[in-house]
Amino acid sequence: MKREIVQTSDGSTTIYLPDWNESYHSKHGAIQEAYHVFIKNGLYFAQSEIIGLSAKTESISILEIGFGTGLNGFITLTESQKLGQKIDYVGIEAYPVLLDEAMQMNYAAEISPDNSLIFRQLHECSWEHKNAITVDFSLTKQKKMFQDLAEDRVYDLIYFDAFGFRVQPELWSEALFQSMYRALKSKGVLVTYACRTSIKNAMLTAGFSVEKLPGAPGKREMLRARKGF
């Protein structure tokens, strides 16, 4: 499938798939979307609501479904440095981005130039092993289909960043949300950029409580789901 490097509205880059008319990140701003959906409404919320702001020495376990370009992982790493928050990060990706493609992304230059070598390390480090990237941030990359998620009560927070419902509706199914529900610890949180009625209903059927939140620039709403006790 043909892949193109394109610039989004906030100046950050993404990979565009012309055959699907779909990109890895929002055309309205890749970095803006990542901060809004996954950091502001995901990491910050989980840190305060799950472990408490005074318990930064306790690690937050994060699963990203759709590791892709590494943008969400890189931003989470830079936030861990600012917050002094330990993070155990797992990224699932069935079709890894090539190193050459990843290095064409301008995320390090736009977000944290001092961490440019670390951004490269996120892509060069081994798969299927836990890699200590910094003192506070570890990364485990797993090459597998999203539907193969089988963990039970492992994660505090899930970043669900799959391709959109329009091109891959099977990734937004009740069955996959049930798998993610099982994978979360009690009080665990799932955030995604999407907000479609069928997606919300699938989350509810899987057992989540769901709330609509203001979306990232260019999108009206997003969803945040929570697991009970």
Secondary structure, 3 states (H helix, E strand, C coil): CCCEEEECCCCCEEEEECCCCEECCCCCCHHHHHHHHHHHHHHHHHHHHHHCCCCCCCCEEEEEECCCCCHHHHHHHHHHHHHCCCEEEEEECCCCCCHHHHCCCCHHHHHCHHHHHHHHHHHHCCECCEEECCCCEEEEEECCCHHHCCCCCCEEEEEECCCCCCCCHHHHCHHHHHHHHHHEEEEEEEEECCCCHHHHHHHHHHCCEEEEEECCCCCCEEEEEECCC
